[in-house]
Amino acid sequence: MTVVTQKNLRSLLPGKIAKVVSLISGEKHCSVKDALLQFYNSSVYKELEIEQTKRWWQSPYELFEDMK
C-alpha cells in the first residue's frame, strides 16, 4: 500500500478536482473556468492541498457539499 505524503498528494487530486468543478458548474450554471476559480479560491481547496488535513480522503461529493 502506498503511503500518501505531501510530496505525492498532487497525483491524487486532479480527478477529485475535476469532479468537484463539474458539480459546481452544474449547480451554479457557470462556466468550468469560473467553477475552477471558485474551487481554487475556497478554503476547502486550501485544506485539500495539505496532506495533514486528510481532505484528500473525502469524495468529490463531500468536498462539494463542504463548499456550500
N, CA, C, O and CB atoms as a CASP TS submission, in Angstrom:
PFRMAT TS
TARGET T0000
AUTHOR 0000-0000-0000
METHOD Language model
MODEL 1
PARENT N/A
ATOM      1  N   MET     1       0.843  -1.182   0.000  1.00  0.00           N
ATOM      2  CA  MET     1       0.000   0.000   0.000  1.00  0.00           C
ATOM      3  C   MET     1       0.887   1.243   0.000  1.00  0.00           C
ATOM      4  O   MET     1       1.855   1.324   0.757  1.00  0.00           O
ATOM      5  CB  MET     1      -0.959  -0.001   1.222  1.00  0.00           C
ATOM      6  N   THR     2       0.555   2.203  -0.846  1.00  0.00           N
ATOM      7  CA  THR     2       1.319   3.438  -0.929  1.00  0.00           C
ATOM      8  C   THR     2       0.884   4.398   0.173  1.00  0.00           C
ATOM      9  O   THR     2      -0.308   4.581   0.423  1.00  0.00           O
ATOM     10  CB  THR     2       1.150   4.090  -2.312  1.00  0.00           C
ATOM     11  N   VAL     3       1.850   4.995   0.812  1.00  0.00           N
ATOM     12  CA  VAL     3       1.582   5.981   1.850  1.00  0.00           C
ATOM     13  C   VAL     3       1.449   7.349   1.179  1.00  0.00           C
ATOM     14  O   VAL     3       2.293   7.740   0.373  1.00  0.00           O
ATOM     15  CB  VAL     3       2.714   5.988   2.939  1.00  0.00           C
ATOM     16  N   VAL     4       0.383   8.068   1.520  1.00  0.00           N
ATOM     17  CA  VAL     4       0.187   9.402   0.962  1.00  0.00           C
ATOM     18  C   VAL     4       1.002  10.388   1.781  1.00  0.00           C
ATOM     19  O   VAL     4       0.896  10.447   3.006  1.00  0.00           O
ATOM     20  CB  VAL     4      -1.322   9.797   0.947  1.00  0.00           C
ATOM     21  N   THR     5       1.808  11.151   1.082  1.00  0.00           N
ATOM     22  CA  THR     5       2.625  12.184   1.716  1.00  0.00           C
ATOM     23  C   THR     5       2.369  13.509   1.008  1.00  0.00           C
ATOM     24  O   THR     5       1.733  13.541  -0.046  1.00  0.00           O
ATOM     25  CB  THR     5       4.144  11.812   1.674  1.00  0.00           C
ATOM     26  N   GLN     6       2.854  14.584   1.577  1.00  0.00           N
ATOM     27  CA  GLN     6       2.713  15.879   0.930  1.00  0.00           C
ATOM     28  C   GLN     6       3.349  15.863  -0.454  1.00  0.00           C
ATOM     29  O   GLN     6       2.891  16.548  -1.368  1.00  0.00           O
ATOM     30  CB  GLN     6       3.339  16.979   1.789  1.00  0.00           C
ATOM     31  N   LYS     7       4.405  15.078  -0.597  1.00  0.00           N
ATOM     32  CA  LYS     7       5.148  15.021  -1.862  1.00  0.00           C
ATOM     33  C   LYS     7       4.342  14.347  -2.978  1.00  0.00           C
ATOM     34  O   LYS     7       4.397  14.798  -4.121  1.00  0.00           O
ATOM     35  CB  LYS     7       6.467  14.276  -1.660  1.00  0.00           C
ATOM     36  N   ASN     8       3.596  13.278  -2.675  1.00  0.00           N
ATOM     37  CA  ASN     8       2.860  12.570  -3.720  1.00  0.00           C
ATOM     38  C   ASN     8       1.360  12.880  -3.739  1.00  0.00           C
ATOM     39  O   ASN     8       0.622  12.314  -4.545  1.00  0.00           O
ATOM     40  CB  ASN     8       3.057  11.095  -3.553  1.00  0.00           C
ATOM     41  N   LEU     9       0.916  13.758  -2.873  1.00  0.00           N
ATOM     42  CA  LEU     9      -0.501  14.102  -2.771  1.00  0.00           C
ATOM     43  C   LEU     9      -1.061  14.630  -4.083  1.00  0.00           C
ATOM     44  O   LEU     9      -2.186  14.296  -4.456  1.00  0.00           O
ATOM     45  CB  LEU     9      -0.709  15.128  -1.680  1.00  0.00           C
ATOM     46  N   ARG    10      -0.301  15.438  -4.775  1.00  0.00           N
ATOM     47  CA  ARG    10      -0.783  16.070  -6.016  1.00  0.00           C
ATOM     48  C   ARG    10      -1.217  15.057  -7.072  1.00  0.00           C
ATOM     49  O   ARG    10      -2.030  15.386  -7.936  1.00  0.00           O
ATOM     50  CB  ARG    10       0.298  16.959  -6.594  1.00  0.00           C
ATOM     51  N   SER    11      -0.704  13.857  -7.022  1.00  0.00           N
ATOM     52  CA  SER    11      -1.108  12.851  -8.011  1.00  0.00           C
ATOM     53  C   SER    11      -2.531  12.354  -7.764  1.00  0.00           C
ATOM     54  O   SER    11      -3.154  11.801  -8.670  1.00  0.00           O
ATOM     55  CB  SER    11      -0.137  11.669  -7.989  1.00  0.00           C
ATOM     56  N   LEU    12      -3.050  12.542  -6.561  1.00  0.00           N
ATOM     57  CA  LEU    12      -4.408  12.111  -6.230  1.00  0.00           C
ATOM     58  C   LEU    12      -5.466  13.161  -6.542  1.00  0.00           C
ATOM     59  O   LEU    12      -6.648  12.827  -6.635  1.00  0.00           O
ATOM     60  CB  LEU    12      -4.484  11.749  -4.775  1.00  0.00           C
ATOM     61  N   LEU    13      -5.081  14.398  -6.703  1.00  0.00           N
ATOM     62  CA  LEU    13      -6.037  15.495  -6.750  1.00  0.00           C
ATOM     63  C   LEU    13      -6.735  15.764  -8.083  1.00  0.00           C
ATOM     64  O   LEU    13      -7.905  16.148  -8.054  1.00  0.00           O
ATOM     65  CB  LEU    13      -5.358  16.696  -6.353  1.00  0.00           C
ATOM     66  N   PRO    14      -6.113  15.593  -9.237  1.00  0.00           N
ATOM     67  CA  PRO    14      -6.775  16.011 -10.485  1.00  0.00           C
ATOM     68  C   PRO    14      -8.175  15.440 -10.700  1.00  0.00           C
ATOM     69  O   PRO    14      -9.080  16.173 -11.099  1.00  0.00           O
ATOM     70  CB  PRO    14      -5.926  15.620 -11.639  1.00  0.00           C
ATOM     71  N   GLY    15      -8.366  14.166 -10.447  1.00  0.00           N
ATOM     72  CA  GLY    15      -9.687  13.556 -10.632  1.00  0.00           C
ATOM     73  C   GLY    15     -10.723  14.130  -9.691  1.00  0.00           C
ATOM     74  O   GLY    15     -11.857  14.397 -10.089  1.00  0.00           O
ATOM     75  N   LYS    16     -10.333  14.322  -8.438  1.00  0.00           N
ATOM     76  CA  LYS    16     -11.253  14.907  -7.454  1.00  0.00           C
ATOM     77  C   LYS    16     -11.595  16.344  -7.832  1.00  0.00           C
ATOM     78  O   LYS    16     -12.755  16.754  -7.772  1.00  0.00           O
ATOM     79  CB  LYS    16     -10.638  14.862  -6.036  1.00  0.00           C
ATOM     80  N   ILE    17     -10.589  17.094  -8.217  1.00  0.00           N
ATOM     81  CA  ILE    17     -10.803  18.492  -8.583  1.00  0.00           C
ATOM     82  C   ILE    17     -11.750  18.577  -9.778  1.00  0.00           C
ATOM     83  O   ILE    17     -12.671  19.394  -9.776  1.00  0.00           O
ATOM     84  CB  ILE    17      -9.458  19.189  -8.904  1.00  0.00           C
ATOM     85  N   ALA    18     -11.539  17.754 -10.789  1.00  0.00           N
ATOM     86  CA  ALA    18     -12.382  17.778 -11.979  1.00  0.00           C
ATOM     87  C   ALA    18     -13.840  17.500 -11.627  1.00  0.00           C
ATOM     88  O   ALA    18     -14.740  18.161 -12.146  1.00  0.00           O
ATOM     89  CB  ALA    18     -11.886  16.757 -13.002  1.00  0.00           C
ATOM     90  N   LYS    19     -14.078  16.536 -10.758  1.00  0.00           N
ATOM     91  CA  LYS    19     -15.452  16.192 -10.384  1.00  0.00           C
ATOM     92  C   LYS    19     -16.096  17.311  -9.568  1.00  0.00           C
ATOM     93  O   LYS    19     -17.253  17.659  -9.806  1.00  0.00           O
ATOM     94  CB  LYS    19     -15.478  14.879  -9.589  1.00  0.00           C
ATOM     95  N   VAL    20     -15.364  17.873  -8.614  1.00  0.00           N
ATOM     96  CA  VAL    20     -15.904  18.967  -7.805  1.00  0.00           C
ATOM     97  C   VAL    20     -16.244  20.151  -8.702  1.00  0.00           C
ATOM     98  O   VAL    20     -17.304  20.758  -8.552  1.00  0.00           O
ATOM     99  CB  VAL    20     -14.897  19.391  -6.703  1.00  0.00           C
ATOM    100  N   VAL    21     -15.365  20.480  -9.619  1.00  0.00           N
ATOM    101  CA  VAL    21     -15.591  21.593 -10.544  1.00  0.00           C
ATOM    102  C   VAL    21     -16.833  21.329 -11.400  1.00  0.00           C
ATOM    103  O   VAL    21     -17.622  22.241 -11.649  1.00  0.00           O
ATOM    104  CB  VAL    21     -14.350  21.812 -11.446  1.00  0.00           C
ATOM    105  N   SER    22     -17.002  20.101 -11.844  1.00  0.00           N
ATOM    106  CA  SER    22     -18.187  19.736 -12.617  1.00  0.00           C
ATOM    107  C   SER    22     -19.456  19.929 -11.784  1.00  0.00           C
ATOM    108  O   SER    22     -20.462  20.427 -12.291  1.00  0.00           O
ATOM    109  CB  SER    22     -18.083  18.278 -13.104  1.00  0.00           C
ATOM    110  N   LEU    23     -19.412  19.541 -10.528  1.00  0.00           N
ATOM    111  CA  LEU    23     -20.571  19.703  -9.645  1.00  0.00           C
ATOM    112  C   LEU    23     -20.885  21.184  -9.412  1.00  0.00           C
ATOM    113  O   LEU    23     -22.050  21.582  -9.423  1.00  0.00           O
ATOM    114  CB  LEU    23     -20.319  18.999  -8.299  1.00  0.00           C
ATOM    115  N   ILE    24     -19.866  21.980  -9.206  1.00  0.00           N
ATOM    116  CA  ILE    24     -20.060  23.427  -9.000  1.00  0.00           C
ATOM    117  C   ILE    24     -20.666  24.045 -10.257  1.00  0.00           C
ATOM    118  O   ILE    24     -21.645  24.788 -10.185  1.00  0.00           O
ATOM    119  CB  ILE    24     -18.709  24.129  -8.646  1.00  0.00           C
ATOM    120  N   SER    25     -20.081  23.734 -11.396  1.00  0.00           N
ATOM    121  CA  SER    25     -20.543  24.283 -12.662  1.00  0.00           C
ATOM    122  C   SER    25     -22.009  23.926 -12.916  1.00  0.00           C
ATOM    123  O   SER    25     -22.795  24.762 -13.363  1.00  0.00           O
ATOM    124  CB  SER    25     -19.669  23.775 -13.810  1.00  0.00           C
ATOM    125  N   GLY    26     -22.359  22.690 -12.629  1.00  0.00           N
ATOM    126  CA  GLY    26     -23.741  22.247 -12.832  1.00  0.00           C
ATOM    127  C   GLY    26     -24.725  22.916 -11.901  1.00  0.00           C
ATOM    128  O   GLY    26     -25.817  23.301 -12.319  1.00  0.00           O
ATOM    129  N   GLU    27     -24.352  23.058 -10.653  1.00  0.00           N
ATOM    130  CA  GLU    27     -25.278  23.647  -9.687  1.00  0.00           C
ATOM    131  C   GLU    27     -25.415  25.157  -9.848  1.00  0.00           C
ATOM    132  O   GLU    27     -26.506  25.712  -9.722  1.00  0.00           O
ATOM    133  CB  GLU    27     -24.825  23.328  -8.282  1.00  0.00           C
ATOM    134  N   LYS    28     -24.304  25.804 -10.124  1.00  0.00           N
ATOM    135  CA  LYS    28     -24.327  27.268 -10.216  1.00  0.00           C
ATOM    136  C   LYS    28     -24.525  27.775 -11.643  1.00  0.00           C
ATOM    137  O   LYS    28     -24.567  28.984 -11.871  1.00  0.00           O
ATOM    138  CB  LYS    28     -23.043  27.834  -9.659  1.00  0.00           C
ATOM    139  N   HIS    29     -24.646  26.862 -12.599  1.00  0.00           N
ATOM    140  CA  HIS    29     -24.847  27.226 -14.006  1.00  0.00           C
ATOM    141  C   HIS    29     -23.805  28.248 -14.463  1.00  0.00           C
ATOM    142  O   HIS    29     -24.130  29.289 -15.035  1.00  0.00           O
ATOM    143  CB  HIS    29     -26.266  27.789 -14.216  1.00  0.00           C
ATOM    144  N   CYS    30     -22.560  27.916 -14.194  1.00  0.00           N
ATOM    145  CA  CYS    30     -21.456  28.790 -14.592  1.00  0.00           C
ATOM    146  C   CYS    30     -20.480  27.988 -15.444  1.00  0.00           C
ATOM    147  O   CYS    30     -20.587  26.766 -15.551  1.00  0.00           O
ATOM    148  CB  CYS    30     -20.737  29.399 -13.343  1.00  0.00           C
ATOM    149  N   SER    31     -19.543  28.682 -16.038  1.00  0.00           N
ATOM    150  CA  SER    31     -18.550  28.010 -16.878  1.00  0.00           C
ATOM    151  C   SER    31     -17.612  27.162 -16.028  1.00  0.00           C
ATOM    152  O   SER    31     -17.483  27.366 -14.821  1.00  0.00           O
ATOM    153  CB  SER    31     -17.746  29.039 -17.691  1.00  0.00           C
ATOM    154  N   VAL    32     -16.972  26.224 -16.673  1.00  0.00           N
ATOM    155  CA  VAL    32     -15.997  25.382 -15.975  1.00  0.00           C
ATOM    156  C   VAL    32     -14.864  26.254 -15.428  1.00  0.00           C
ATOM    157  O   VAL    32     -14.375  26.018 -14.323  1.00  0.00           O
ATOM    158  CB  VAL    32     -15.432  24.282 -16.925  1.00  0.00           C
ATOM    159  N   LYS    33     -14.454  27.245 -16.190  1.00  0.00           N
ATOM    160  CA  LYS    33     -13.388  28.149 -15.742  1.00  0.00           C
ATOM    161  C   LYS    33     -13.805  28.875 -14.460  1.00  0.00           C
ATOM    162  O   LYS    33     -13.024  28.957 -13.513  1.00  0.00           O
ATOM    163  CB  LYS    33     -13.042  29.176 -16.850  1.00  0.00           C
ATOM    164  N   ASP    34     -15.029  29.400 -14.428  1.00  0.00           N
ATOM    165  CA  ASP    34     -15.499  30.096 -13.226  1.00  0.00           C
ATOM    166  C   ASP    34     -15.608  29.138 -12.037  1.00  0.00           C
ATOM    167  O   ASP    34     -15.269  29.495 -10.909  1.00  0.00           O
ATOM    168  CB  ASP    34     -16.860  30.760 -13.493  1.00  0.00           C
ATOM    169  N   ALA    35     -16.082  27.928 -12.300  1.00  0.00           N
ATOM    170  CA  ALA    35     -16.196  26.934 -11.235  1.00  0.00           C
ATOM    171  C   ALA    35     -14.814  26.549 -10.701  1.00  0.00           C
ATOM    172  O   ALA    35     -14.627  26.382  -9.495  1.00  0.00           O
ATOM    173  CB  ALA    35     -16.938  25.685 -11.745  1.00  0.00           C
ATOM    174  N   LEU    36     -13.859  26.411 -11.606  1.00  0.00           N
ATOM    175  CA  LEU    36     -12.492  26.081 -11.206  1.00  0.00           C
ATOM    176  C   LEU    36     -11.906  27.188 -10.326  1.00  0.00           C
ATOM    177  O   LEU    36     -11.273  26.912  -9.307  1.00  0.00           O
ATOM    178  CB  LEU    36     -11.606  25.859 -12.449  1.00  0.00           C
ATOM    179  N   LEU    37     -12.122  28.429 -10.726  1.00  0.00           N
ATOM    180  CA  LEU    37     -11.627  29.554  -9.924  1.00  0.00           C
ATOM    181  C   LEU    37     -12.299  29.590  -8.558  1.00  0.00           C
ATOM    182  O   LEU    37     -11.644  29.863  -7.552  1.00  0.00           O
ATOM    183  CB  LEU    37     -11.862  30.883 -10.659  1.00  0.00           C
ATOM    184  N   GLN    38     -13.597  29.316  -8.515  1.00  0.00           N
ATOM    185  CA  GLN    38     -14.299  29.281  -7.226  1.00  0.00           C
ATOM    186  C   GLN    38     -13.707  28.206  -6.319  1.00  0.00           C
ATOM    187  O   GLN    38     -13.488  28.431  -5.129  1.00  0.00           O
ATOM    188  CB  GLN    38     -15.805  29.026  -7.436  1.00  0.00           C
ATOM    189  N   PHE    39     -13.455  27.046  -6.897  1.00  0.00           N
ATOM    190  CA  PHE    39     -12.901  25.962  -6.088  1.00  0.00           C
ATOM    191  C   PHE    39     -11.484  26.279  -5.628  1.00  0.00           C
ATOM    192  O   PHE    39     -11.155  26.095  -4.456  1.00  0.00           O
ATOM    193  CB  PHE    39     -12.913  24.655  -6.876  1.00  0.00           C
ATOM    194  N   TYR    40     -10.642  26.754  -6.546  1.00  0.00           N
ATOM    195  CA  TYR    40      -9.266  27.079  -6.184  1.00  0.00           C
ATOM    196  C   TYR    40      -9.179  28.173  -5.119  1.00  0.00           C
ATOM    197  O   TYR    40      -8.220  28.203  -4.348  1.00  0.00           O
ATOM    198  CB  TYR    40      -8.502  27.508  -7.416  1.00  0.00           C
ATOM    199  N   ASN    41     -10.146  29.053  -5.065  1.00  0.00           N
ATOM    200  CA  ASN    41     -10.151  30.129  -4.077  1.00  0.00           C
ATOM    201  C   ASN    41     -10.879  29.775  -2.784  1.00  0.00           C
ATOM    202  O   ASN    41     -11.008  30.619  -1.897  1.00  0.00           O
ATOM    203  CB  ASN    41     -10.776  31.348  -4.672  1.00  0.00           C
ATOM    204  N   SER    42     -11.349  28.555  -2.669  1.00  0.00           N
ATOM    205  CA  SER    42     -12.105  28.144  -1.482  1.00  0.00           C
ATOM    206  C   SER    42     -11.193  27.612  -0.375  1.00  0.00           C
ATOM    207  O   SER    42     -10.067  27.177  -0.620  1.00  0.00           O
ATOM    208  CB  SER    42     -13.131  27.078  -1.859  1.00  0.00           C
ATOM    209  N   SER    43     -11.711  27.663   0.835  1.00  0.00           N
ATOM    210  CA  SER    43     -10.973  27.095   1.970  1.00  0.00           C
ATOM    211  C   SER    43     -10.890  25.572   1.848  1.00  0.00           C
ATOM    212  O   SER    43      -9.933  24.958   2.320  1.00  0.00           O
ATOM    213  CB  SER    43     -11.646  27.489   3.310  1.00  0.00           C
ATOM    214  N   VAL    44     -11.887  24.973   1.220  1.00  0.00           N
ATOM    215  CA  VAL    44     -11.879  23.517   1.023  1.00  0.00           C
ATOM    216  C   VAL    44     -10.669  23.115   0.173  1.00  0.00           C
ATOM    217  O   VAL    44      -9.974  22.154   0.504  1.00  0.00           O
ATOM    218  CB  VAL    44     -13.203  23.042   0.344  1.00  0.00           C
ATOM    219  N   TYR    45     -10.417  23.837  -0.907  1.00  0.00           N
ATOM    220  CA  TYR    45      -9.258  23.514  -1.746  1.00  0.00           C
ATOM    221  C   TYR    45      -7.953  23.746  -0.993  1.00  0.00           C
ATOM    222  O   TYR    45      -7.023  22.945  -1.089  1.00  0.00           O
ATOM    223  CB  TYR    45      -9.277  24.351  -3.033  1.00  0.00           C
ATOM    224  N   LYS    46      -7.889  24.834  -0.251  1.00  0.00           N
ATOM    225  CA  LYS    46      -6.665  25.122   0.507  1.00  0.00           C
ATOM    226  C   LYS    46      -6.355  23.980   1.477  1.00  0.00           C
ATOM    227  O   LYS    46      -5.196  23.608   1.659  1.00  0.00           O
ATOM    228  CB  LYS    46      -6.805  26.458   1.280  1.00  0.00           C
ATOM    229  N   GLU    47      -7.403  23.427   2.095  1.00  0.00           N
ATOM    230  CA  GLU    47      -7.215  22.291   3.004  1.00  0.00           C
ATOM    231  C   GLU    47      -6.902  21.011   2.235  1.00  0.00           C
ATOM    232  O   GLU    47      -6.132  20.173   2.706  1.00  0.00           O
ATOM    233  CB  GLU    47      -8.465  22.088   3.869  1.00  0.00           C
ATOM    234  N   LEU    48      -7.490  20.861   1.066  1.00  0.00           N
ATOM    235  CA  LEU    48      -7.255  19.668   0.242  1.00  0.00           C
ATOM    236  C   LEU    48      -5.790  19.551  -0.151  1.00  0.00           C
ATOM    237  O   LEU    48      -5.266  18.445  -0.277  1.00  0.00           O
ATOM    238  CB  LEU    48      -8.131  19.703  -1.015  1.00  0.00           C
ATOM    239  N   GLU    49      -5.134  20.679  -0.344  1.00  0.00           N
ATOM    240  CA  GLU    49      -3.719  20.689  -0.737  1.00  0.00           C
ATOM    241  C   GLU    49      -2.775  20.247   0.379  1.00  0.00           C
ATOM    242  O   GLU    49      -1.609  19.948   0.120  1.00  0.00           O
ATOM    243  CB  GLU    49      -3.331  22.071  -1.195  1.00  0.00           C
ATOM    244  N   ILE    50      -3.261  20.203   1.602  1.00  0.00           N
ATOM    245  CA  ILE    50      -2.409  19.887   2.751  1.00  0.00           C
ATOM    246  C   ILE    50      -2.692  18.453   3.200  1.00  0.00           C
ATOM    247  O   ILE    50      -3.799  18.145   3.642  1.00  0.00           O
ATOM    248  CB  ILE    50      -2.650  20.895   3.924  1.00  0.00           C
ATOM    249  N   GLU    51      -1.712  17.596   3.089  1.00  0.00           N
ATOM    250  CA  GLU    51      -1.902  16.171   3.398  1.00  0.00           C
ATOM    251  C   GLU    51      -2.407  15.950   4.823  1.00  0.00           C
ATOM    252  O   GLU    51      -3.235  15.068   5.051  1.00  0.00           O
ATOM    253  CB  GLU    51      -0.594  15.414   3.198  1.00  0.00           C
ATOM    254  N   GLN    52      -1.933  16.716   5.757  1.00  0.00           N
ATOM    255  CA  GLN    52      -2.278  16.503   7.170  1.00  0.00           C
ATOM    256  C   GLN    52      -3.765  16.681   7.467  1.00  0.00           C
ATOM    257  O   GLN    52      -4.256  16.142   8.458  1.00  0.00           O
ATOM    258  CB  GLN    52      -1.486  17.450   8.031  1.00  0.00           C
ATOM    259  N   THR    53      -4.490  17.423   6.635  1.00  0.00           N
ATOM    260  CA  THR    53      -5.924  17.606   6.867  1.00  0.00           C
ATOM    261  C   THR    53      -6.718  16.355   6.526  1.00  0.00           C
ATOM    262  O   THR    53      -7.850  16.188   6.980  1.00  0.00           O
ATOM    263  CB  THR    53      -6.443  18.778   6.054  1.00  0.00           C
ATOM    264  N   LYS    54      -6.124  15.478   5.727  1.00  0.00           N
ATOM    265  CA  LYS    54      -6.754  14.235   5.249  1.00  0.00           C
ATOM    266  C   LYS    54      -7.990  14.496   4.395  1.00  0.00           C
ATOM    267  O   LYS    54      -8.798  13.589   4.197  1.00  0.00           O
ATOM    268  CB  LYS    54      -7.135  13.357   6.430  1.00  0.00           C
ATOM    269  N   ARG    55      -8.154  15.720   3.882  1.00  0.00           N
ATOM    270  CA  ARG    55      -9.275  16.033   2.991  1.00  0.00           C
ATOM    271  C   ARG    55      -9.200  15.208   1.715  1.00  0.00           C
ATOM    272  O   ARG    55     -10.229  14.939   1.095  1.00  0.00           O
ATOM    273  CB  ARG    55      -9.291  17.531   2.650  1.00  0.00           C
ATOM    274  N   TRP    56      -7.994  14.799   1.309  1.00  0.00           N
ATOM    275  CA  TRP    56      -7.825  14.000   0.106  1.00  0.00           C
ATOM    276  C   TRP    56      -8.588  12.689   0.196  1.00  0.00           C
ATOM    277  O   TRP    56      -8.864  12.058  -0.824  1.00  0.00           O
ATOM    278  CB  TRP    56      -6.356  13.730  -0.143  1.00  0.00           C
ATOM    279  N   TRP    57      -8.924  12.283   1.389  1.00  0.00           N
ATOM    280  CA  TRP    57      -9.641  11.043   1.613  1.00  0.00           C
ATOM    281  C   TRP    57     -11.130  11.187   1.291  1.00  0.00           C
ATOM    282  O   TRP    57     -11.804  10.197   1.009  1.00  0.00           O
ATOM    283  CB  TRP    57      -9.458  10.589   3.051  1.00  0.00           C
ATOM    284  N   GLN    58     -11.646  12.430   1.334  1.00  0.00           N
ATOM    285  CA  GLN    58     -13.066  12.679   1.087  1.00  0.00           C
ATOM    286  C   GLN    58     -13.405  12.523  -0.392  1.00  0.00           C
ATOM    287  O   GLN    58     -12.565  12.720  -1.270  1.00  0.00           O
ATOM    288  CB  GLN    58     -13.453  14.081   1.568  1.00  0.00           C
ATOM    289  N   SER    59     -14.649  12.167  -0.634  1.00  0.00           N
ATOM    290  CA  SER    59     -15.117  12.047  -2.016  1.00  0.00           C
ATOM    291  C   SER    59     -15.349  13.436  -2.604  1.00  0.00           C
ATOM    292  O   SER    59     -15.497  14.407  -1.861  1.00  0.00           O
ATOM    293  CB  SER    59     -16.417  11.201  -2.088  1.00  0.00           C
ATOM    294  N   PRO    60     -15.381  13.537  -3.926  1.00  0.00           N
ATOM    295  CA  PRO    60     -15.695  14.828  -4.539  1.00  0.00           C
ATOM    296  C   PRO    60     -17.040  15.384  -4.072  1.00  0.00           C
ATOM    297  O   PRO    60     -17.201  16.596  -3.933  1.00  0.00           O
ATOM    298  CB  PRO    60     -15.696  14.694  -6.052  1.00  0.00           C
ATOM    299  N   TYR    61     -17.999  14.498  -3.831  1.00  0.00           N
ATOM    300  CA  TYR    61     -19.332  14.943  -3.373  1.00  0.00           C
ATOM    301  C   TYR    61     -19.253  15.566  -1.977  1.00  0.00           C
ATOM    302  O   TYR    61     -19.911  16.570  -1.702  1.00  0.00           O
ATOM    303  CB  TYR    61     -20.328  13.752  -3.362  1.00  0.00           C
ATOM    304  N   GLU    62     -18.452  14.970  -1.108  1.00  0.00           N
ATOM    305  CA  GLU    62     -18.284  15.534   0.231  1.00  0.00           C
ATOM    306  C   GLU    62     -17.580  16.884   0.165  1.00  0.00           C
ATOM    307  O   GLU    62     -17.960  17.815   0.876  1.00  0.00           O
ATOM    308  CB  GLU    62     -17.493  14.569   1.126  1.00  0.00           C
ATOM    309  N   LEU    63     -16.559  16.999  -0.680  1.00  0.00           N
ATOM    310  CA  LEU    63     -15.856  18.259  -0.833  1.00  0.00           C
ATOM    311  C   LEU    63     -16.804  19.330  -1.370  1.00  0.00           C
ATOM    312  O   LEU    63     -16.787  20.470  -0.906  1.00  0.00           O
ATOM    313  CB  LEU    63     -14.646  18.092  -1.764  1.00  0.00           C
ATOM    314  N   PHE    64     -17.619  18.965  -2.338  1.00  0.00           N
ATOM    315  CA  PHE    64     -18.602  19.880  -2.914  1.00  0.00           C
ATOM    316  C   PHE    64     -19.593  20.339  -1.844  1.00  0.00           C
ATOM    317  O   PHE    64     -19.883  21.531  -1.740  1.00  0.00           O
ATOM    318  CB  PHE    64     -19.348  19.208  -4.085  1.00  0.00           C
ATOM    319  N   GLU    65     -20.100  19.422  -1.068  1.00  0.00           N
ATOM    320  CA  GLU    65     -21.051  19.789  -0.007  1.00  0.00           C
ATOM    321  C   GLU    65     -20.412  20.718   1.021  1.00  0.00           C
ATOM    322  O   GLU    65     -21.064  21.635   1.522  1.00  0.00           O
ATOM    323  CB  GLU    65     -21.580  18.531   0.693  1.00  0.00           C
ATOM    324  N   ASP    66     -19.166  20.488   1.327  1.00  0.00           N
ATOM    325  CA  ASP    66     -18.455  21.344   2.289  1.00  0.00           C
ATOM    326  C   ASP    66     -18.252  22.758   1.759  1.00  0.00           C
ATOM    327  O   ASP    66     -18.059  23.692   2.537  1.00  0.00           O
ATOM    328  CB  ASP    66     -17.104  20.732   2.636  1.00  0.00           C
ATOM    329  N   MET    67     -18.296  22.918   0.446  1.00  0.00           N
ATOM    330  CA  MET    67     -18.147  24.261  -0.131  1.00  0.00           C
ATOM    331  C   MET    67     -19.410  25.087   0.022  1.00  0.00           C
ATOM    332  O   MET    67     -19.353  26.316  -0.022  1.00  0.00           O
ATOM    333  CB  MET    67     -17.778  24.165  -1.601  1.00  0.00           C
ATOM    334  N   LYS    68     -20.540  24.437   0.199  1.00  0.00           N
ATOM    335  CA  LYS    68     -21.812  25.167   0.285  1.00  0.00           C
ATOM    336  C   LYS    68     -21.935  25.956   1.558  1.00  0.00           C
ATOM    337  O   LYS    68     -22.947  26.622   1.777  1.00  0.00           O
ATOM    338  CB  LYS    68     -22.971  24.217   0.177  1.00  0.00           C
TER
END
